[in-house]
Amino acid sequence: MKQYFRTSNQGDLREAINGLESPEAILLISNADQFEEHVAQLEAAFPGVPSIGCIDMCYDTKVIEKGVGVVAFDGVTAVAGVLEQVSTMPVKYIQRFMNDLDKIKAGTKDTVCIDFCTGNDACVMSTVGTVLSQKKVALVGGTGDAGKVSVNGKVYTDADAYIFVKNNGGKVGIYKENIYKPMEAGYRLIASKTNRGNYTMGDLNSKGAKQVYMDILQIGEEDIATQTFRNPFGRINGQDISIIAIRDVVGNTLSCYRQINDSDVLTLLELKDYNEVVEETVAKIKNDFSHISAVFSINCLFRYLLFEQNNDMQKYLNSMSQLGNHAGMVGYGEHYNNQFLNQTMTCVVFE
């Protein structure tokens, strides 16, 4: 298979798709001002080609912050669809998902589901994960901006856009990358006074959550929004760590990007040497694949901001380019099989 990545810094879709011939699957990554226009133009240019789209930044060896990017695949079989009403009942449309999975005759080693979601990601991942785990089909994806996604030329709100991509030339593999570890002090923080609807927590160890976070890290309230780049919360599940990023301060509570429940046991995380972690990821992928045709990745916005803050984003993209044809997007949350993640990188690798 082959992956093509075309962009326009000015948001000119016709420029971005110039020279692109007969793609078999398309991912559109656009901006908020031109999204609807780009969706219509893409469908007119490639009618009937399975496609999904969202509003985000995109990259290969450089980042396109506001413009348009098109990722196209050849040598694949694909089908795209949508789950609607994801904020309330994504399961209502699960039969669509199952039918599309059957259409593509998905294999356990050669097929991946890529999805772009508008919100309520944890519930969506749980819903589709039940189906995919039975079929042993992998998923990677992320959260788009502005509450909009597209599928096959149509724009949706409150939805999850998905595309099944079957590699006709070999296997696929998915990966996730965590650049954090528990702080050496090993904090054990029990959440309470949580609100599942708006992802807030009022107390940690029976004290105000905001104050506990500030006291441990010796920072002021004005620093919390950026300190989470270096010290997010973590929920430990066996050998796995679920990263929980702080969204905002609401009075004396902390609003997060993931749901937290009363009695959840959290810890505080700190950065590893992330350049070293990235090189380990690249080495693992190279070891797993004797030949790599393409890599598509989703990086969390907070990872992007951290790398930019430290002038390391270009170094990161250069490291990933060692894998060959690498493209991706900056999302607001990441998907990995049935998991909704924060401050993580997920990717799919095509043989």
C-alpha positions as CSV (number, residue, x, y, z in Angstrom):
1,M,0.0,0.0,0.0
2,K,1.0,3.7,-0.3
3,Q,0.2,6.7,1.8
4,Y,0.1,10.2,0.3
5,F,0.1,13.4,2.4
6,R,-0.8,16.7,0.7
7,T,-1.2,20.1,2.3
8,S,-2.0,23.7,1.7
9,N,-1.0,26.3,4.3
10,Q,-3.5,28.7,2.7
11,G,-6.4,26.2,3.1
12,D,-6.6,25.7,-0.7
13,L,-8.0,22.1,-1.0
14,R,-7.5,22.1,-4.8
15,E,-3.8,22.8,-4.3
16,A,-3.6,20.1,-1.7
17,I,-5.1,17.4,-3.9
18,N,-3.3,18.4,-7.1
19,G,-1.7,15.3,-8.6
20,L,-3.6,12.9,-6.3
21,E,-5.1,10.2,-8.5
22,S,-7.6,7.4,-7.7
23,P,-7.2,7.2,-3.9
24,E,-9.0,4.4,-2.2
25,A,-9.4,6.0,1.2
26,I,-9.0,9.6,2.4
27,L,-8.6,11.4,5.7
28,L,-9.3,15.1,5.7
29,I,-7.8,17.4,8.3
30,S,-9.1,20.9,8.0
31,N,-9.6,24.2,9.8
32,A,-12.8,25.5,11.5
33,D,-13.4,28.3,8.9
34,Q,-13.2,26.2,5.8
35,F,-14.3,22.7,7.0
36,E,-17.7,22.5,5.3
37,E,-16.2,23.9,2.1
38,H,-13.4,21.4,2.1
39,V,-15.7,18.5,2.8
40,A,-17.8,19.4,-0.2
41,Q,-14.8,20.0,-2.5
42,L,-13.2,16.7,-1.5
43,E,-16.4,14.7,-2.3
44,A,-16.8,16.5,-5.6
45,A,-13.2,15.7,-6.5
46,F,-13.4,12.0,-5.4
47,P,-17.0,11.0,-5.4
48,G,-17.7,7.7,-3.8
49,V,-14.2,7.3,-2.2
50,P,-14.6,6.4,1.5
51,S,-13.5,9.4,3.6
52,I,-13.7,10.9,7.1
53,G,-12.6,14.3,8.2
54,C,-12.1,16.5,11.3
55,I,-10.9,20.0,12.4
56,D,-7.3,19.8,13.7
57,M,-3.7,20.6,12.9
58,C,-1.7,18.1,10.8
59,Y,1.9,17.3,10.1
60,D,4.5,15.2,8.4
61,T,8.0,16.8,8.7
62,K,6.4,20.1,9.6
63,V,3.2,21.2,11.3
64,I,0.3,22.8,9.4
65,E,-1.5,24.8,12.2
66,K,-4.2,26.4,10.0
67,G,-4.8,25.2,6.5
68,V,-5.7,21.8,5.2
69,G,-4.1,18.4,5.0
70,V,-5.2,15.3,3.0
71,V,-4.0,11.8,3.8
72,A,-4.8,9.3,1.0
73,F,-4.3,5.6,0.8
74,D,-3.8,3.3,-2.2
75,G,-3.6,-0.5,-2.1
76,V,-6.3,-0.7,0.5
77,T,-10.0,-1.7,0.7
78,A,-12.0,0.8,2.8
79,V,-15.5,1.6,4.0
80,A,-16.5,4.7,6.1
81,G,-19.5,5.3,8.3
82,V,-20.8,7.3,11.3
83,L,-22.2,6.8,14.8
84,E,-24.6,9.6,15.6
85,Q,-25.9,11.0,18.9
86,V,-22.7,10.0,20.6
87,S,-23.3,12.3,23.6
88,T,-26.4,10.3,24.5
89,M,-26.7,6.9,22.8
90,P,-23.9,5.9,20.4
91,V,-25.0,2.3,20.8
92,K,-28.2,3.1,18.9
93,Y,-26.1,3.1,15.7
94,I,-23.8,0.2,16.4
95,Q,-25.5,-2.0,13.8
96,R,-24.1,0.3,11.1
97,F,-20.7,-0.2,12.5
98,M,-21.1,-4.0,12.5
99,N,-22.4,-4.0,9.0
100,D,-19.5,-2.0,7.7
101,L,-17.0,-4.2,9.5
102,D,-18.6,-7.2,7.8
103,K,-18.6,-5.5,4.4
104,I,-14.8,-5.1,4.4
105,K,-14.2,-8.7,5.5
106,A,-11.8,-7.5,8.1
107,G,-8.9,-9.6,9.0
108,T,-7.3,-9.6,12.5
109,K,-3.9,-8.7,11.2
110,D,-4.5,-6.5,8.1
111,T,-7.4,-4.2,9.1
112,V,-7.6,-1.1,11.3
113,C,-10.4,1.2,12.3
114,I,-9.5,4.9,12.3
115,D,-12.0,7.3,13.9
116,F,-12.5,11.0,14.5
117,C,-14.9,11.9,17.4
118,T,-16.7,15.1,18.5
119,G,-16.9,14.1,22.2
120,N,-18.0,11.6,24.9
121,D,-15.1,9.6,23.7
122,A,-14.9,7.1,26.6
123,C,-18.4,6.0,26.0
124,V,-17.9,5.7,22.2
125,M,-14.7,3.6,22.7
126,S,-16.5,1.3,25.1
127,T,-19.3,0.9,22.6
128,V,-17.2,0.1,19.5
129,G,-14.6,-1.7,21.6
130,T,-17.1,-4.4,22.4
131,V,-17.5,-5.2,18.7
132,L,-13.8,-4.8,17.7
133,S,-12.5,-6.9,20.6
134,Q,-14.7,-9.8,19.4
135,K,-13.4,-9.5,15.8
136,K,-9.9,-8.7,17.0
137,V,-9.7,-5.6,14.9
138,A,-7.5,-2.7,16.1
139,L,-8.5,1.0,16.4
140,V,-6.7,4.3,16.6
141,G,-8.2,7.7,16.4
142,G,-8.8,11.0,18.2
143,T,-11.0,13.9,19.1
144,G,-11.5,16.7,16.6
145,D,-12.1,20.4,17.3
146,A,-15.3,22.5,17.0
147,G,-17.7,19.6,17.5
148,K,-17.7,18.6,13.8
149,V,-16.6,15.6,11.7
150,S,-17.3,14.4,8.2
151,V,-18.1,11.1,6.5
152,N,-18.3,10.6,2.7
153,G,-18.9,14.3,2.0
154,K,-21.4,15.0,4.8
155,V,-20.8,17.0,7.9
156,Y,-22.0,15.7,11.3
157,T,-22.1,17.1,14.8
158,D,-22.3,15.0,17.9
159,A,-20.9,12.1,16.0
160,D,-18.0,9.6,15.6
161,A,-16.7,9.2,12.1
162,Y,-14.9,5.9,11.4
163,I,-13.2,4.3,8.5
164,F,-12.2,0.7,8.2
165,V,-8.9,0.3,6.2
166,K,-7.8,-3.1,5.1
167,N,-4.2,-3.3,3.9
168,N,-4.1,-5.3,0.7
169,G,-0.3,-5.6,0.9
170,G,0.4,-6.8,4.4
171,K,-0.3,-6.4,8.1
172,V,-1.1,-3.4,10.3
173,G,0.0,-2.7,13.8
174,I,-1.0,-0.1,16.4
175,Y,1.1,1.6,19.1
176,K,0.7,4.1,21.9
177,E,3.4,6.1,23.5
178,N,3.4,7.4,27.1
179,I,6.1,9.9,28.1
180,Y,5.1,10.0,31.8
181,K,5.9,8.0,34.9
182,P,4.7,8.2,38.6
183,M,6.6,10.7,40.7
184,E,9.1,9.1,43.0
185,A,7.2,10.2,46.1
186,G,4.4,7.8,45.0
187,Y,1.5,10.0,45.9
188,R,-1.8,8.2,46.6
189,L,-4.7,10.6,46.1
190,I,-8.3,9.5,46.6
191,A,-10.8,11.5,44.6
192,S,-14.1,12.7,46.0
193,K,-16.8,15.3,45.4
194,T,-16.5,14.4,41.7
195,N,-19.0,15.3,38.9
196,R,-19.1,12.7,36.2
197,G,-21.0,14.9,33.9
198,N,-18.4,17.7,33.7
199,Y,-15.3,15.8,34.6
200,T,-14.5,17.7,37.8
201,M,-13.1,16.6,41.1
202,G,-13.6,18.7,44.3
203,D,-11.3,16.9,46.8
204,L,-8.2,14.8,46.9
205,N,-7.7,13.0,50.2
206,S,-10.5,15.1,51.7
207,K,-8.8,18.4,50.8
208,G,-9.5,20.8,48.0
209,A,-8.1,19.2,44.8
210,K,-6.8,22.5,43.5
211,Q,-4.9,23.2,46.7
212,V,-3.5,19.7,46.9
213,Y,-2.1,20.0,43.4
214,M,-0.6,23.4,44.0
215,D,0.9,22.3,47.4
216,I,2.6,19.2,46.0
217,L,4.1,21.0,43.1
218,Q,4.8,24.3,44.8
219,I,3.0,26.4,42.1
220,G,0.5,29.1,42.0
221,E,-3.0,28.8,40.5
222,E,-2.0,30.7,37.4
223,D,0.6,27.9,36.6
224,I,-1.9,25.0,36.8
225,A,-2.9,25.2,33.1
226,T,0.6,24.6,31.8
227,Q,1.9,22.5,34.7
228,T,-0.3,19.7,33.6
229,F,2.0,19.4,30.5
230,R,4.7,18.1,32.9
231,N,2.6,16.8,35.8
232,P,-0.8,15.3,34.8
233,F,-2.7,12.9,37.1
234,G,-2.5,9.2,36.5
235,R,-4.8,6.3,37.3
236,I,-2.8,3.1,37.5
237,N,-4.4,-0.1,36.2
238,G,-2.0,-3.0,36.7
239,Q,1.0,-2.2,34.5
240,D,-0.9,0.5,32.6
241,I,-1.2,4.2,33.4
242,S,-4.2,6.2,32.3
243,I,-3.1,9.8,32.0
244,I,-5.6,12.4,33.1
245,A,-4.9,16.0,32.0
246,I,-6.2,19.1,33.7
247,R,-8.5,21.2,31.6
248,D,-9.2,24.1,33.9
249,V,-9.7,25.5,37.4
250,V,-13.3,25.9,38.4
251,G,-13.4,27.6,41.8
252,N,-11.6,25.2,44.2
253,T,-12.1,22.2,41.9
254,L,-10.2,20.9,39.0
255,S,-11.8,20.1,35.6
256,C,-10.2,17.4,33.7
257,Y,-10.3,15.8,30.2
258,R,-11.3,12.4,31.5
259,Q,-14.1,11.3,33.8
260,I,-13.0,10.8,37.4
261,N,-15.2,9.0,39.9
262,D,-15.5,9.1,43.7
263,S,-13.0,6.8,45.4
264,D,-10.7,6.6,42.3
265,V,-7.1,6.3,43.4
266,L,-4.9,8.7,41.5
267,T,-1.2,9.6,41.5
268,L,0.9,12.4,40.1
269,L,3.0,11.8,37.0
270,E,6.2,13.4,35.8
271,L,8.0,13.5,32.5
272,K,10.4,10.8,31.4
273,D,13.2,11.7,29.0
274,Y,10.7,12.0,26.1
275,N,13.3,12.1,23.4
276,E,14.5,8.8,24.6
277,V,11.0,7.4,24.7
278,V,10.4,8.5,21.1
279,E,13.5,6.7,20.0
280,E,12.4,3.6,21.8
281,T,9.1,3.7,20.0
282,V,10.7,4.1,16.6
283,A,13.1,1.2,17.4
284,K,10.2,-1.0,18.4
285,I,8.2,-0.3,15.3
286,K,11.3,-1.0,13.1
287,N,11.8,-4.2,14.9
288,D,8.2,-5.3,14.4
289,F,8.1,-4.5,10.7
290,S,10.7,-5.5,8.1
291,H,9.1,-3.2,5.6
292,I,7.0,-0.1,6.5
293,S,4.8,1.5,3.9
294,A,3.2,4.2,6.0
295,V,2.6,5.5,9.5
296,F,-0.4,7.6,10.6
297,S,-0.3,9.1,14.1
298,I,-2.4,11.2,16.5
299,N,-0.6,13.4,19.0
300,C,-2.3,15.1,21.9
301,L,-2.5,18.9,21.7
302,F,-0.7,19.0,25.1
303,R,2.2,16.9,23.8
304,Y,2.4,19.3,20.9
305,L,2.4,22.3,23.3
306,L,5.0,20.7,25.5
307,F,7.3,19.9,22.5
308,E,6.8,23.4,21.1
309,Q,7.5,25.0,24.5
310,N,10.8,23.1,24.6
311,N,11.6,23.7,20.9
312,D,11.5,19.9,20.4
313,M,8.6,19.5,18.0
314,Q,10.8,19.5,14.9
315,K,13.1,17.0,16.6
316,Y,10.1,14.8,17.3
317,L,8.9,14.9,13.7
318,N,12.4,14.2,12.4
319,S,12.6,11.1,14.7
320,M,9.3,9.8,13.4
321,S,10.4,10.4,9.8
322,Q,13.0,7.6,10.3
323,L,10.1,5.2,9.8
324,G,9.5,6.5,6.3
325,N,6.2,7.9,5.2
326,H,4.8,9.4,8.4
327,A,1.9,11.8,8.7
328,G,-0.6,12.6,11.4
329,M,-2.7,15.1,13.3
330,V,-2.8,16.9,16.6
331,G,-6.0,15.9,18.5
332,Y,-7.8,16.7,21.7
333,G,-7.8,13.2,23.0
334,E,-6.5,9.9,21.6
335,H,-8.1,6.5,21.0
336,Y,-6.4,3.1,21.3
337,N,-8.6,0.1,20.9
338,N,-11.3,0.6,23.6
339,Q,-9.3,3.3,25.5
340,F,-9.8,7.0,25.6
341,L,-6.4,8.6,26.4
342,N,-4.9,12.0,27.3
343,Q,-1.4,13.4,26.6
344,T,-0.5,10.3,24.5
345,M,0.5,9.4,21.0
346,T,-1.2,6.6,19.1
347,C,-0.4,5.4,15.7
348,V,-1.1,2.8,13.0
349,V,1.7,1.3,11.0
350,F,1.1,-0.3,7.6
351,E,3.4,-3.0,6.2
